[in-house]
Amino acid sequence: MSNLELEFRSDNCGRAAPEIIEAVVKSNQSTALGYGADELTIALQAQMGALFERPVRVFPIPTGTGANALALAATTTPFSAVYCSPESHINTSECNAAGFFGSGLKVTSLSGQFGKLDPFALDRAAATAGRGQAHKSQPAAVNLVQATDLGAVYQCHEVAQLGDIAKRHGLVMHMDGARFANAVAHLGCTPAELTWKAGVDILSFGVTKNGGLLTDAIVVFNDEIANNIGFHLRRAGMIWSKMRFASAQVLAYIQDDLWLRLATQSNAAASTLALAIQAIEGTRIVAPVQANELFLSMRSTALDHLAASGVLFYRRGPDLARLVCRWDTTQQEIQQLIARIQQAAAAK
């Protein structure tokens, strides 16, 4: 990256945290059994259980898309439907992976705001789905994205409300936690309060976006689901053979609250940026800034000017930009970005 460029395209562009690199190197000092029979993967089960305050089953997996798709495949049938928000990652950005690995699973988007699923829309859809009718897809699961793809965070009580509706209709609740750390850091709650205590059955636990190297994980709170996951992972080619290198990353990630410290840094960077932008004439933030993403509305020519100045970002429309802060985003980068937004807003 040149001195002129400022990287705000994605948290996927960020560096891996040194602690995680060190853990991978350390795990390479000896041999170990493959496919999850190593000591690190066994230790990971206990450590994640302590983090979530109950026994869990943990499956390190190469990608977040794989985590989402296979978590849903393990909880549904080929004639099932999963409910989600229109902006959810499984609906917009995963090339129908849920449908592919779910052998025909239908992704059905419902209304909501800022990427959150509307509880009344979920209740109505599940109640009128035609359960038992051979003509209809059968409702089986609900997908929440935490934090959402528009930068908002579900409060614990909002997750619990959706969890109650899901259980009433016999739906499994899956949480896409690609930015789960950012949500927990924002809320100041425990991981348990935001997941199984609120009705979540299975979690895609994000690591990569928040300082990880090459892995995410599926965390299962339901024993029946957990018993099926391994088969889905193997069939999809998603089981690490040298799994200790993946487990080492997740262990280092959760040790001494590293995951929350990294997320707090990216959240704080986004908050600083949002506060400054609010004072710039000609700009508007269109969604709550509760995690590490910010959606900035400016006239299209101003965004053209911003891009020409060397700011790297993704456009979500002619006059809308997504800016993503990383755990390693510096205050200097934030201040330079603010200055360039001011210049772009003032440009004729």
N, C-alpha and C positions, 0 to 999 in steps of 0.2 A: 504494500500500500504506500503510495507516495505521500509526501508531506501535505499535499493539497487535498487529499481525500479524507473524508470522515465516514466511518463505517456505521451505518444505522439501518442496514437492510434486515438483519435477523440476528437473534442470539445464537443461531447455528454458525455464524461467522466468528464467534468468539474463540478464545484460546481455551485449552483444557487447563484446569486448575493444577498447580504444581503438586499438591498433595495427592491428586489422583494419578498423575504421571509417576510419582515416586512409588505409589502402591503397586502399580503395574510392574515397574522395574523390580521391586522387591519380590513380587510373586513369581518372577522368572529365575530365582536363585536355585530352584530345585525342580525335580520332576513331580508329577501328580497324576492321579487318575483323571480320565476325561469324562465328559458328559454329565458333570454335576456331582460326581462322587468324590471330589477333592475336599480338603479340609476348609478351604475358604468359602465354598458354596454351602457347605453344611453350617459353618459359622454364620453365614449370612441369614439363614432361616431364623436362628435365635436372635440375632441383632435386630432384624426387622420386626420380629415379634415383640421385642422390648420397645421398639420405637412406636409400634401401633397398640401396645398394651394388651396384646392377646396373641395366641398362636396364629401364624399366617403361613401360607405357602408362597414362596417367591421364585420367580422364573426369570432370570436375566435373559434379555432378548436383544438382537442387534438394532432394531429400529422401533420408533414410536408407532409408525403405521402398522408394523407387524404386531405390536402389542395390542393396538386397538382392534384390528381385524380378527386376530386369533382369540382375544378375550371374548369378543362377540360371537365368534364361531362356536366357541365352547359352551355358550349359554343359550343357543338358539337351534332351530331346525331349518332346512332348506325352504320351508314355506312360512317362515317367521317374518315379522317386521320389527325393526328397532326404531324407536322414536328419538329425534334429536332436534336441535335448533337449526335454522336455515344456514347459519354461519359455521356450524360445527365442522371440524376437520374431516370427519368421516364422510360428510356430505359434499364438501367442496374441494378437498385437496388430497384424496387418497386413491383416486383412480378406481373407485368401486372395489377396493380391497376387501371391505367387509362382505360385499356380495359374492366376491370370488371365493374367499376362504370359507364363507358361510354357505357355500354351495347353492346360492340363489337367494340368500337373505336380502330382504328389501329394506332400504334405508328410507324412512319417512320423516320429512322435516315438518315441524310444527311452529307456530308463531312464538315470538318472544321478543325481548329487547336487549340490545347490547350483547348478543350471543347467548343470553340466558333462555332457558326453556320456560315457557309460561305454564304454571301448574294447572290452570284451568283448561288450557288447550290440551295438556296431557290427559287430564281426567276425562274430558269430552271425547278425545280420540280413542282412548282405551275402552270407554263405555259403549261406543257406537261402532266398534271395529268389525262386528259380525263374528264374534268368537264362536267357533264350532261350525261355521258355514264353510263348506268346501270351496265356495267361490272367492273367499277372502283370504288375504295374508293374515296370519294369526299373530297378534301382538305378543311379544316375548321379552323385550328388553327396552331400556331407556338409557340414552347416552348423555352425560353431562360433560362439558369441557370446563376445566378448572385450572387456571384462570381461563376465561373465555377467549375466543379468537378476536374479540374486539377490546380486550384489555380489562374487562370487568371481572369481579370476583363474586361468586356465590357466598352469601353469609351461611353460617352453619344451620340456622333455622330454615333458610331457603332450601338447602339440600335435604333437610329432614322433612320438609313439607312434600317435596317431590318423592322422597323415599316412602312416605306414608301412602301416597297415591299409587306408587309402583307396587307396593306390597298388597294393597287392596285389590289391584287388578292382576296380581300374579306375575308381575314383570320383574326381571332381574335388572338391577341398577349398576351400570358401568360408568366409571368416571375416567375420562381422558385427562390425565394429570401431566401432560407434557410440561406445563408450568405450575405443577402442584406446589413446588417449593415457594414460588412467588405468592401464591394464594395463602399458604400457611403463614409466611412471613408478614403479609399484609394484615391478616386477621389476628395474629398473635394467639391462635388456638392450638390445640394439639392435633397431630395427624389423625388420631382416633376420633376426635370430635367432628372432624370434617369428612370422615369416611364411614366406617362400619357402625359407629354410634348414631349416624344420621341415615342409615339404611343402604349404604353402598356395599355391594357384593363383591365387586372386582375393580381393581384400579390399575390403570396404565401409569406407572410411576416414572416420571421423566427424570433423566439424569443428563442427557447429552446437551440440552439447551442451556443448562446451568452449570457449566464447567466440566461436564463429563467428557469422555474421550470417544468411546465407541459402543455405548450400551444404554439401554433403558431396562425396565423390569415390569413384569406383571405381578401384582400382589393380590392374592385371593383370600377372601375372608369366609368363603363358603366351601366346606369340605367336598361337597358333591361336585361342584364346578372344578375344584382343584384336581380331582381324580381324573378328569378328562383332558386337562390342559396339555399334559405332556404328549399325548397322541397327536393333538392338533399341531403342536410346535414341531414335532418330528416330521410329520407329513409335509409341512410347509418348508422344511429345511431351515428352521429357525432355532435349533438347539445348538449352542456353541459346543464344539468338541473340546477345546481347551478352555472350559468354562471358568477356570480359576482367574483368568485375566479379566473377564467381565465381572465376576463377583468381587474381585479386588477393588474395582472401580466403585461399585455400589457401597461396599464396606467403608472405603475411605470417604465417600460422599456423605454418609450419615454420621461418621465419627466426629465427636466434639461439635456437633451442629454445623459442620462445614456447609451443608446444603442450604441451611437457613442464612448463614452469613453471606454466602454468595448471592442468594436471592435478595436479601436485604440491600445489598449494594446496587443491584440492577434496578430494584424498585425505587431506591432513593434517587438514582440518576434520572429516572423517568419523572419522578415527582418534581425534582429541581427544574427539569426542562419544561414541564407543564406550567409551573408557577411563572416562569419567565415568559413563556409564550402568551399567556393570558393578558400580559401587559402590552403586547405588540399589536398595533392597529392593523386590521386587514387579515387577521388570523382567527381561527375558531377551532377549539378542540371538540370533537363531535361525540366522544364517548368517555365514560369515566376512566380516569387514569389510576387504576388500583393495583396494577402489577408493573410490568416493565415495557408495555406497549403504549404508544400514543398515536392517535389518529388526528392528523392536522388537516384542516380545510383552509386552502388559500386559492385565489384565482389561478387559473391554469398557467398563465404567463409567469406568475410569481414562482410556481413550482418548477417551471422550466428554468428560471433563473437560479433557483436553489440547486437543481441538478447540475447546471453548468458550472456552479461554483465549486463542485467537487464533493457535495454531500451525496452519499450513496444511500438510496432508500427505494422502497417499492411503492408505486402508485396504485391506488385502489379505485381510481376514476380520474377524470380530467383535472378535478380540483381537490383531490383527496390523497394524502400521503400517509403511509404507515411508517412510523419511526420506532425502532426497537433498541432498547438499551441492554447491554450485556453485563455480566458480572464484572468484566474487566474494562468497561467504559470509564474513562478518566474524567475528572472535573475539567481538565483542559479541553477535552473533546466536547463536553457539554457547552462550555462557554464559547468555543469557536462555532458550534452549531447555532447557538442563540444569536450570535453576531451575524451569521450568514442568513438566518431567517429574517432578522431585522432588515438586512440589505435587500433581500428578495421581496419583502413586503413593500418596501419603499420604491422599488424599481418601477419605472414606467414602461 
